[in-house]
Amino acid sequence: MSQKGLLTKIPYVLAYDLGGTKVEVGVVDSSGKVLKCKRVPVVFRQGKQAVIRQLADLGQEMIAEYPKIKRIGIASAGPLEPKTGVLLDPTNFSGPEGAWGKTPLAQLLSRKLKLPVVMENDAAAAILAEHWVGAARKSQNAMILTLGTGLGTGIIVNGELVRAGRDLHPEAGHLILQYNDESAPCGCGNHGCAEAYLSGRNFTRRARVKLGNEKLDAKEIADMARSGDLNARAMFDEYSFLMAVAIHNYAVVYAPELVILTGSFAQTADLFMKKTKTHLEKLLVRRRVGVDLMPDLKVSSLHNNAGLIGGAFVAFTRS
Ligand SMILES: [Zn+2]
């Protein structure tokens, strides 16, 4: 995964960051700079075909303005097969026809836009972007957690992107933190996964129940906590503890020196980061002697564009 492979002769590429709620589409140049981008809600309610049409239309708009686009990279929520560009029934994609099942998204989009399309898991794309132009530029061992509709995890170990067996992406957001916790259903069908507590969507769902208000969104809950509401604060305290448990589990398996948070919910890090760090230091106390496994914790400085820039990175480096 060296940056030497970057095709710098291509001036820019088209990239997508497709999540369970929104899609960002943009044009990124070979220095990782976003030249233009647009973020819109995905029309999941209109069905899979409508979503694919929407993605093609958004791409077409960008291509009309930037005619030198010759390659396309998609960073998408998973599970998916990065090598073939096939979505494997993504956890957080569904429409009137139900779950999406297996969908060859790269091929479908390539057919519509008549250009080669490569695909990567969104969190893998995000850590590739951080390694390319972000906080992990100088690190060979770094992890990213994307806190949006789901909890994506992407990790570089000894300078290489980590894959699971069968060339799959590790779905470490579905490590179970509390077995059989009925209060924490997860999109994957289990209860008590890290994602069931730590994604922005699931945090909000749990907080609405605890705070007795079905209408609150994540920002409103965060504002309540910032202005001193004790119940809202308690939700962020629970969050900080479970985040520490999740990072502890990732640290003992992968030993990252740096853990970066991104995604829309990372904007609430002021409410949980300090406590997460304190809890994590306690959990790792016996693992700080010799090699210190306590990672640095940071919020991404790529303005929630890590997925998009990573989508561009794979378009620049893979054929
Ligand atoms: Zn799960």
Residues whose N, C-alpha, C, O or C-beta is under 5 A from the ligand:
A	BS01	ZN	G173 H174 C186 C188 N190 C193
